[in-house]
Amino acid sequence: MAMGTLAPPTASAAAARPDAVQQGLNALVNADGLPAALASVQDREGRTRTYTAGVGDLATGSKVPRDGQVRIGSNTKTFTAVVVLQLVGEGKVSLDAPVDTYLPGLVRGEGIDGRHITVRQLLQHTSGLPNYVKHLGEDVRHYDPLDLLGIALQHKADFAPGKKWEYSNTNYVLAGLIIQKVTGRPLAEEMDQRIIKPIGLRHTYFPAPGDVTIREPHPKGYYQDSAGAPLRDGTELDPSWGWAAGQMISTDSDLNRFFTALLGGRLLPAAQLAQMRTTVPAEYFGSGARYGLGIVSKPLSCDGVYWGHGGSTTGYETRGGATDDGRAANVAVTVQPTDKTTMERVEGVVDTALCRRP
């Protein structure tokens, strides 16, 4: 045998060795101490592989449900933005119209005037509206969308509209209110009829008011009162504090289906999809990240970018998205990482999944 020549691994040896995505999830559990990690990866041909690591319930040690449901947090923003952009395509909303066109007199505060904030600025986080989440109390209760807006409007504007980029959930509460005002129907109903049913998201829904449960098999989600404190079960809670900015429940594979359908032109006309993908720098999401209208582009280590959003909510963190050529990957973990390095490793698994060779 010539020097330096290696025999290929046998099929049994290859099967015994976890692939890079599984190794990444295992490390999140074993090295980073996360209770559970789940992933779904779709290749260009639409073939899907699902992965799990850790335990689904710390109290019982039960298995993580494969492709289990999780709270997807701010991935909800992309769904909200799609509905707004569909209404733009239908001529019912204009991106460059002021918020007051649809919600007259509602948005007023110190340095805040709905006559000078556009729909586009809401979707792109360039409105200057303060983020109500920073001012929520510790009490977990039901919030009406107008309660959330009212909390935000007690604080002065962060900057003049259009002058900067800064992430604010308040923008998406207003986007949801615009949807309801223009259509005359609940936001959840519009999402269901316009997105969830048409593209077959069988495990995705917008929880009804007062619904604190997760319907289908799911890993429990955990939180800590402070760094180093014990993990506490935060699975069942009222998600209304997130509403149009973060209330939805889904699975990794449904998120892959959603982002693939969106980039593939199945949810928006070409003109509105192009507007959605017109971005500004958003280092909040990491080096090289850019924010469009409810969607984030992030660079890949193998060149190119992927488009998604990600979500952070009590008990769960999700990261992922899709590429223009049909690859998709989403990863969920069952506690919000407080350590930046751990968060980078979660995102690293997404990169590994999207960049690996077939």
ZATI-434439 format. One record per residue (C-alpha): residue number from 1; residue in one letter; chain; x, y, z. Coordinates in pm, 1 decimal. Example, Ala and Ser with C-alpha at 12.3 -4.5 7.8 and 13.67 -1.06 7.14 Angstrom:
<pts>
{1,'a','A',{1230.0,-450.0,780.0}}
{2,'s','A',{1367.0,-106.0,714.0}}
</pts>
This chain:
<pts>
{1,'m','A',{0.0,0.0,0.0}}
{2,'a','A',{138.1,342.8,-89.1}}
{3,'m','A',{255.3,562.8,196.9}}
{4,'g','A',{-9.0,806.3,322.1}}
{5,'t','A',{-304.2,614.4,178.5}}
{6,'l','A',{-591.0,555.7,424.4}}
{7,'a','A',{-859.5,298.6,379.2}}
{8,'p','A',{-1212.3,446.3,397.1}}
{9,'p','A',{-1399.5,376.7,721.3}}
{10,'t','A',{-1629.7,80.2,714.4}}
{11,'a','A',{-2004.2,140.1,707.4}}
{12,'s','A',{-2037.5,12.6,1064.5}}
{13,'a','A',{-1763.2,244.9,1190.3}}
{14,'a','A',{-1921.3,543.0,1017.0}}
{15,'a','A',{-2261.0,456.1,1160.8}}
{16,'a','A',{-2120.1,431.8,1512.1}}
{17,'r','A',{-1965.0,778.0,1500.7}}
{18,'p','A',{-2212.2,1063.3,1563.2}}
{19,'d','A',{-2215.4,1323.2,1289.3}}
{20,'a','A',{-2105.8,1681.3,1349.6}}
{21,'v','A',{-2456.5,1808.1,1431.4}}
{22,'q','A',{-2511.1,1536.1,1692.0}}
{23,'q','A',{-2166.7,1603.8,1836.1}}
{24,'g','A',{-2256.3,1972.2,1863.5}}
{25,'l','A',{-2579.8,1898.6,2049.3}}
{26,'n','A',{-2402.1,1651.6,2278.6}}
{27,'a','A',{-2148.1,1919.7,2366.8}}
{28,'l','A',{-2421.5,2171.4,2450.5}}
{29,'v','A',{-2560.2,1921.7,2701.3}}
{30,'n','A',{-2239.1,1768.9,2835.9}}
{31,'a','A',{-2001.2,2065.5,2828.8}}
{32,'d','A',{-2236.9,2362.3,2855.4}}
{33,'g','A',{-2483.5,2199.9,3092.6}}
{34,'l','A',{-2801.5,2266.9,2895.2}}
{35,'p','A',{-3084.3,2025.0,2987.3}}
{36,'a','A',{-3175.2,1937.4,2628.5}}
{37,'a','A',{-3094.3,2029.1,2269.8}}
{38,'l','A',{-3295.3,1950.7,1956.7}}
{39,'a','A',{-3225.3,2007.8,1588.7}}
{40,'s','A',{-3380.7,1954.2,1249.4}}
{41,'v','A',{-3171.0,1976.7,933.9}}
{42,'q','A',{-3305.0,1984.0,578.2}}
{43,'d','A',{-3087.2,1937.3,271.1}}
{44,'r','A',{-3132.3,2087.5,-76.6}}
{45,'e','A',{-3352.0,1795.3,-181.9}}
{46,'g','A',{-3584.9,1843.4,114.8}}
{47,'r','A',{-3461.2,1539.5,308.6}}
{48,'t','A',{-3477.5,1599.9,682.6}}
{49,'r','A',{-3278.2,1463.1,975.8}}
{50,'t','A',{-3378.2,1526.4,1336.1}}
{51,'y','A',{-3154.6,1511.9,1642.1}}
{52,'t','A',{-3187.2,1520.3,2019.9}}
{53,'a','A',{-2952.4,1530.0,2317.2}}
{54,'g','A',{-3004.3,1549.9,2691.2}}
{55,'v','A',{-3326.8,1483.7,2880.0}}
{56,'g','A',{-3675.5,1619.0,2824.0}}
{57,'d','A',{-3761.7,1642.6,3192.8}}
{58,'l','A',{-3498.4,1688.1,3464.0}}
{59,'a','A',{-3732.1,1548.2,3730.2}}
{60,'t','A',{-3805.1,1218.5,3553.0}}
{61,'g','A',{-3510.3,1187.5,3315.3}}
{62,'s','A',{-3750.0,1121.4,3026.8}}
{63,'k','A',{-3627.1,1128.5,2668.9}}
{64,'v','A',{-3637.9,1444.5,2460.2}}
{65,'p','A',{-3928.8,1411.9,2214.2}}
{66,'r','A',{-3790.2,1400.6,1862.5}}
{67,'d','A',{-3879.1,1728.7,1689.7}}
{68,'g','A',{-4070.4,1833.2,2001.9}}
{69,'q','A',{-4264.1,2158.0,2024.3}}
{70,'v','A',{-4096.4,2459.4,2185.9}}
{71,'r','A',{-4179.2,2822.9,2243.1}}
{72,'i','A',{-4010.9,2999.6,1950.4}}
{73,'g','A',{-3999.1,3353.4,2091.1}}
{74,'s','A',{-3898.2,3618.9,1840.4}}
{75,'n','A',{-3923.1,3389.7,1538.2}}
{76,'t','A',{-4284.7,3508.1,1576.4}}
{77,'k','A',{-4168.7,3844.9,1438.8}}
{78,'t','A',{-4102.8,3691.2,1097.7}}
{79,'f','A',{-4457.5,3553.1,1086.9}}
{80,'t','A',{-4594.8,3895.9,1182.2}}
{81,'a','A',{-4380.9,4067.6,918.2}}
{82,'v','A',{-4499.4,3822.1,650.3}}
{83,'v','A',{-4864.6,3905.9,722.8}}
{84,'v','A',{-4792.4,4280.1,707.7}}
{85,'l','A',{-4606.9,4236.3,377.7}}
{86,'q','A',{-4890.3,4026.9,236.0}}
{87,'l','A',{-5122.2,4317.9,319.3}}
{88,'v','A',{-4875.8,4549.6,142.7}}
{89,'g','A',{-4893.1,4326.0,-162.8}}
{90,'e','A',{-5273.1,4344.2,-147.4}}
{91,'g','A',{-5262.4,4724.6,-139.6}}
{92,'k','A',{-5410.0,4741.7,211.4}}
{93,'v','A',{-5096.1,4869.2,386.8}}
{94,'s','A',{-4812.7,5092.8,266.9}}
{95,'l','A',{-4464.4,5039.1,410.0}}
{96,'d','A',{-4387.1,5409.3,401.8}}
{97,'a','A',{-4718.2,5527.5,546.1}}
{98,'p','A',{-4711.0,5658.6,903.0}}
{99,'v','A',{-4842.8,5437.4,1181.7}}
{100,'d','A',{-5116.9,5698.7,1237.9}}
{101,'t','A',{-5269.2,5603.8,902.0}}
{102,'y','A',{-5384.2,5276.1,1059.5}}
{103,'l','A',{-5381.0,5352.3,1433.8}}
{104,'p','A',{-5471.7,5724.0,1452.5}}
{105,'g','A',{-5368.5,5899.9,1772.3}}
{106,'l','A',{-5254.3,5579.7,1945.5}}
{107,'v','A',{-4877.0,5630.5,1943.7}}
{108,'r','A',{-4783.5,5939.9,2142.7}}
{109,'g','A',{-4518.9,5995.1,2408.5}}
{110,'e','A',{-4202.0,6182.8,2493.1}}
{111,'g','A',{-4027.1,6218.0,2157.0}}
{112,'i','A',{-4279.4,5966.7,2016.6}}
{113,'d','A',{-4533.8,6049.8,1747.5}}
{114,'g','A',{-4709.9,5792.3,1528.6}}
{115,'r','A',{-4742.7,6053.6,1255.6}}
{116,'h','A',{-4364.3,6038.8,1207.2}}
{117,'i','A',{-4299.6,5663.3,1237.6}}
{118,'t','A',{-4354.1,5445.8,929.9}}
{119,'v','A',{-4464.4,5083.9,902.7}}
{120,'r','A',{-4124.9,5002.0,749.5}}
{121,'q','A',{-3948.1,5148.4,1053.5}}
{122,'l','A',{-4153.0,4923.0,1280.5}}
{123,'l','A',{-4059.9,4611.1,1086.2}}
{124,'q','A',{-3693.0,4711.3,1061.7}}
{125,'h','A',{-3647.9,4827.3,1423.4}}
{126,'t','A',{-3554.3,5180.8,1320.5}}
{127,'s','A',{-3852.6,5354.1,1485.8}}
{128,'g','A',{-3680.8,5460.0,1807.2}}
{129,'l','A',{-3967.5,5320.5,2015.3}}
{130,'p','A',{-3856.9,5202.1,2361.3}}
{131,'n','A',{-3868.6,4827.7,2426.6}}
{132,'y','A',{-4146.7,4749.1,2675.1}}
{133,'v','A',{-3975.7,4419.8,2772.6}}
{134,'k','A',{-3709.7,4616.9,2961.1}}
{135,'h','A',{-3983.6,4757.1,3184.9}}
{136,'l','A',{-4197.5,4450.3,3259.0}}
{137,'g','A',{-4233.6,4364.1,3626.0}}
{138,'e','A',{-4154.9,4025.9,3778.2}}
{139,'d','A',{-4521.3,3924.2,3802.9}}
{140,'v','A',{-4618.6,3674.3,3535.4}}
{141,'r','A',{-4968.4,3767.5,3424.5}}
{142,'h','A',{-5184.8,3812.6,3118.9}}
{143,'y','A',{-5112.9,4120.9,2909.4}}
{144,'d','A',{-5334.6,4281.4,2650.2}}
{145,'p','A',{-5136.7,4421.1,2352.4}}
{146,'l','A',{-5246.3,4772.6,2451.4}}
{147,'d','A',{-5104.3,4708.1,2801.8}}
{148,'l','A',{-4766.4,4633.5,2642.9}}
{149,'l','A',{-4781.7,4945.3,2426.7}}
{150,'g','A',{-4881.8,5152.7,2727.6}}
{151,'i','A',{-4576.0,5033.9,2920.6}}
{152,'a','A',{-4351.0,5138.3,2632.0}}
{153,'l','A',{-4511.9,5481.0,2592.3}}
{154,'q','A',{-4436.2,5569.7,2954.3}}
{155,'h','A',{-4072.6,5602.8,2845.4}}
{156,'k','A',{-3911.6,5849.2,2610.3}}
{157,'a','A',{-3801.9,5759.2,2258.3}}
{158,'d','A',{-3461.3,5594.0,2225.2}}
{159,'f','A',{-3385.3,5805.1,1914.5}}
{160,'a','A',{-3559.3,5989.9,1633.5}}
{161,'p','A',{-3729.1,5763.6,1375.1}}
{162,'g','A',{-3491.9,5637.0,1109.1}}
{163,'k','A',{-3174.8,5758.5,1279.0}}
{164,'k','A',{-3050.3,5427.7,1423.8}}
{165,'w','A',{-3122.4,5057.4,1453.4}}
{166,'e','A',{-3225.1,4917.8,1790.0}}
{167,'y','A',{-3420.0,4604.1,1868.2}}
{168,'s','A',{-3759.4,4672.7,2027.1}}
{169,'n','A',{-4048.7,4432.7,2076.6}}
{170,'t','A',{-4280.1,4735.5,2084.6}}
{171,'n','A',{-4241.9,4766.2,1707.1}}
{172,'y','A',{-4400.6,4426.3,1654.3}}
{173,'v','A',{-4684.8,4479.5,1899.6}}
{174,'l','A',{-4777.8,4777.5,1682.0}}
{175,'a','A',{-4738.1,4570.1,1365.0}}
{176,'g','A',{-4980.8,4315.5,1512.5}}
{177,'l','A',{-5228.0,4590.1,1601.5}}
{178,'i','A',{-5208.3,4722.1,1244.5}}
{179,'i','A',{-5285.7,4372.8,1109.9}}
{180,'q','A',{-5591.8,4347.7,1332.0}}
{181,'k','A',{-5713.3,4697.0,1246.0}}
{182,'v','A',{-5673.7,4650.7,870.0}}
{183,'t','A',{-5820.2,4298.7,849.8}}
{184,'g','A',{-6077.8,4324.1,1125.9}}
{185,'r','A',{-5970.0,3979.3,1250.9}}
{186,'p','A',{-5749.7,3848.3,1535.5}}
{187,'l','A',{-5378.6,3823.4,1463.5}}
{188,'a','A',{-5378.1,3448.8,1541.7}}
{189,'e','A',{-5650.0,3388.9,1282.5}}
{190,'e','A',{-5462.1,3585.0,1014.8}}
{191,'m','A',{-5142.3,3387.8,1079.6}}
{192,'d','A',{-5332.0,3061.1,1065.1}}
{193,'q','A',{-5512.7,3139.8,739.4}}
{194,'r','A',{-5228.5,3317.4,562.1}}
{195,'i','A',{-4922.6,3114.5,667.4}}
{196,'i','A',{-4974.3,2810.2,888.0}}
{197,'k','A',{-5240.7,2626.6,685.4}}
{198,'p','A',{-5124.3,2716.5,331.1}}
{199,'i','A',{-4773.5,2575.4,378.2}}
{200,'g','A',{-4871.8,2286.1,606.4}}
{201,'l','A',{-4716.6,2381.1,939.8}}
{202,'r','A',{-4886.4,2104.6,1136.0}}
{203,'h','A',{-4711.9,2174.2,1467.6}}
{204,'t','A',{-4720.3,2554.7,1474.6}}
{205,'y','A',{-4974.8,2775.2,1646.0}}
{206,'f','A',{-5036.7,3104.6,1820.1}}
{207,'p','A',{-5159.5,3020.9,2173.0}}
{208,'a','A',{-5508.9,3141.3,2258.9}}
{209,'p','A',{-5550.1,3395.1,2541.1}}
{210,'g','A',{-5498.3,3222.0,2874.6}}
{211,'d','A',{-5343.8,2906.5,2720.7}}
{212,'v','A',{-5030.9,2837.1,2926.4}}
{213,'t','A',{-4962.3,2486.7,2795.0}}
{214,'i','A',{-4769.5,2340.7,2501.1}}
{215,'r','A',{-5009.0,2111.0,2312.3}}
{216,'e','A',{-4791.7,1837.0,2167.7}}
{217,'p','A',{-4493.5,1635.6,2297.9}}
{218,'h','A',{-4226.7,1878.4,2414.5}}
{219,'p','A',{-3917.9,1900.2,2630.8}}
{220,'k','A',{-3965.7,2102.5,2947.3}}
{221,'g','A',{-3814.8,2449.3,2946.2}}
{222,'y','A',{-3611.4,2586.2,3236.4}}
{223,'y','A',{-3492.6,2916.8,3377.9}}
{224,'q','A',{-3270.7,3045.4,3657.7}}
{225,'d','A',{-3359.6,3324.5,3900.2}}
{226,'s','A',{-2992.7,3429.9,3891.5}}
{227,'a','A',{-2660.5,3303.1,3757.5}}
{228,'g','A',{-2566.6,2979.2,3931.5}}
{229,'a','A',{-2913.5,2932.1,4081.2}}
{230,'p','A',{-3093.5,2599.3,4035.8}}
{231,'l','A',{-3290.8,2540.4,3718.6}}
{232,'r','A',{-3665.6,2588.6,3761.5}}
{233,'d','A',{-3945.1,2458.4,3539.0}}
{234,'g','A',{-4082.3,2741.7,3324.9}}
{235,'t','A',{-4265.5,2532.0,3066.3}}
{236,'e','A',{-4617.1,2646.6,3145.8}}
{237,'l','A',{-4664.2,3021.9,3146.7}}
{238,'d','A',{-4880.4,3292.7,2994.5}}
{239,'p','A',{-4692.0,3400.6,2679.7}}
{240,'s','A',{-4904.9,3710.4,2618.1}}
{241,'w','A',{-4613.7,3937.7,2714.7}}
{242,'g','A',{-4465.5,3845.0,2375.4}}
{243,'w','A',{-4780.6,3862.1,2158.3}}
{244,'a','A',{-4696.1,3955.5,1794.1}}
{245,'a','A',{-4330.2,3985.1,1895.5}}
{246,'g','A',{-4286.4,3642.9,2053.3}}
{247,'q','A',{-4586.8,3428.7,2148.5}}
{248,'m','A',{-4581.3,3136.6,1902.5}}
{249,'i','A',{-4510.0,2765.0,1950.4}}
{250,'s','A',{-4355.6,2543.9,1680.7}}
{251,'t','A',{-4095.4,2276.1,1607.3}}
{252,'d','A',{-3752.5,2289.2,1445.2}}
{253,'s','A',{-3880.6,2111.1,1134.0}}
{254,'d','A',{-4180.3,2345.3,1098.0}}
{255,'l','A',{-3947.6,2645.3,1126.6}}
{256,'n','A',{-3734.9,2495.0,848.4}}
{257,'r','A',{-4047.1,2452.8,636.1}}
{258,'f','A',{-4152.8,2811.2,707.8}}
{259,'f','A',{-3821.5,2978.0,622.3}}
{260,'t','A',{-3774.1,2759.1,313.6}}
{261,'a','A',{-4123.7,2846.6,188.7}}
{262,'l','A',{-4064.3,3214.7,258.5}}
{263,'l','A',{-3732.1,3232.3,70.7}}
{264,'g','A',{-3881.6,3020.2,-207.9}}
{265,'g','A',{-4148.1,3281.0,-280.6}}
{266,'r','A',{-4444.9,3077.7,-156.2}}
{267,'l','A',{-4560.9,3335.7,100.2}}
{268,'l','A',{-4485.0,3673.6,-55.0}}
{269,'p','A',{-4488.3,3828.4,-402.5}}
{270,'a','A',{-4138.6,3895.6,-538.4}}
{271,'a','A',{-4160.0,4271.6,-473.8}}
{272,'q','A',{-4246.1,4227.7,-105.7}}
{273,'l','A',{-3988.4,3952.3,-54.0}}
{274,'a','A',{-3725.3,4187.3,-198.8}}
{275,'q','A',{-3832.1,4456.5,49.6}}
{276,'m','A',{-3812.3,4206.2,333.3}}
{277,'r','A',{-3456.7,4116.1,233.2}}
{278,'t','A',{-3338.6,4477.8,215.1}}
{279,'t','A',{-3121.8,4496.4,525.7}}
{280,'v','A',{-2936.4,4727.1,761.9}}
{281,'p','A',{-2643.6,4632.1,990.5}}
{282,'a','A',{-2756.0,4462.6,1314.9}}
{283,'e','A',{-2454.8,4356.3,1519.8}}
{284,'y','A',{-2699.0,4272.1,1802.0}}
{285,'f','A',{-2736.3,3938.4,1622.2}}
{286,'g','A',{-2362.3,3884.0,1588.0}}
{287,'s','A',{-2075.8,3984.5,1363.2}}
{288,'g','A',{-2186.9,4050.5,1006.1}}
{289,'a','A',{-2559.1,4013.3,1084.8}}
{290,'r','A',{-2808.5,4234.5,904.3}}
{291,'y','A',{-3178.1,4296.3,969.8}}
{292,'g','A',{-3440.9,4320.3,699.1}}
{293,'l','A',{-3813.8,4347.3,762.8}}
{294,'g','A',{-3857.7,4084.3,1031.9}}
{295,'i','A',{-3575.2,3863.5,907.9}}
{296,'v','A',{-3202.9,3839.5,980.7}}
{297,'s','A',{-2918.7,3746.2,745.0}}
{298,'k','A',{-2609.8,3590.9,902.2}}
{299,'p','A',{-2284.2,3494.2,733.5}}
{300,'l','A',{-2184.6,3129.0,705.4}}
{301,'s','A',{-1831.8,2993.9,756.0}}
{302,'c','A',{-1865.0,2820.5,416.2}}
{303,'d','A',{-1944.7,3155.3,245.0}}
{304,'g','A',{-2284.3,3298.8,171.6}}
{305,'v','A',{-2552.6,3371.2,428.3}}
{306,'y','A',{-2860.0,3214.8,579.5}}
{307,'w','A',{-3187.3,3388.5,657.2}}
{308,'g','A',{-3384.3,3335.6,976.7}}
{309,'h','A',{-3452.3,3511.4,1302.0}}
{310,'g','A',{-3409.6,3319.3,1625.1}}
{311,'g','A',{-3600.1,3350.5,1948.7}}
{312,'s','A',{-3530.1,3384.2,2317.1}}
{313,'t','A',{-3810.3,3331.4,2567.7}}
{314,'t','A',{-3859.8,3182.8,2911.5}}
{315,'g','A',{-3742.2,2820.7,2899.1}}
{316,'y','A',{-3629.6,2806.6,2537.7}}
{317,'e','A',{-3379.7,2944.2,2287.4}}
{318,'t','A',{-3404.1,2881.2,1913.6}}
{319,'r','A',{-3161.8,2964.0,1633.1}}
{320,'g','A',{-3158.7,2880.4,1265.4}}
{321,'g','A',{-3285.0,2961.0,920.6}}
{322,'a','A',{-3254.4,2869.7,555.3}}
{323,'t','A',{-3036.0,2938.9,252.9}}
{324,'d','A',{-3147.8,3043.3,-92.9}}
{325,'d','A',{-3061.3,2698.8,-231.1}}
{326,'g','A',{-3298.7,2515.4,1.7}}
{327,'r','A',{-3080.5,2410.7,294.6}}
{328,'a','A',{-3234.0,2474.4,637.0}}
{329,'a','A',{-3146.3,2409.5,999.9}}
{330,'n','A',{-3296.0,2500.9,1332.8}}
{331,'v','A',{-3165.9,2428.9,1681.5}}
{332,'a','A',{-3356.6,2461.7,2009.2}}
{333,'v','A',{-3227.6,2436.4,2365.6}}
{334,'t','A',{-3432.2,2424.8,2682.8}}
{335,'v','A',{-3288.0,2711.6,2880.1}}
{336,'q','A',{-3184.5,3060.8,2771.8}}
{337,'p','A',{-2801.8,3060.1,2772.1}}
{338,'t','A',{-2669.4,3347.9,2981.2}}
{339,'d','A',{-2312.5,3281.3,2872.1}}
{340,'k','A',{-2212.8,3440.2,2540.0}}
{341,'t','A',{-1979.7,3151.1,2457.6}}
{342,'t','A',{-2260.6,2897.9,2499.0}}
{343,'m','A',{-2484.4,3107.5,2273.7}}
{344,'e','A',{-2210.3,3113.8,2010.8}}
{345,'r','A',{-2189.7,2734.6,2029.8}}
{346,'v','A',{-2565.1,2705.4,1972.1}}
{347,'e','A',{-2526.0,2919.6,1661.2}}
{348,'g','A',{-2218.9,2716.1,1567.8}}
{349,'v','A',{-2433.7,2403.6,1541.3}}
{350,'v','A',{-2655.7,2587.9,1289.8}}
{351,'d','A',{-2346.9,2681.1,1089.4}}
{352,'t','A',{-2219.2,2321.6,1104.3}}
{353,'a','A',{-2553.3,2188.9,982.3}}
{354,'l','A',{-2577.3,2432.4,691.0}}
{355,'c','A',{-2212.7,2403.7,585.0}}
{356,'r','A',{-2154.8,2030.3,606.9}}
{357,'r','A',{-2091.7,1833.0,291.7}}
{358,'p','A',{-2374.0,1599.1,177.2}}
</pts>
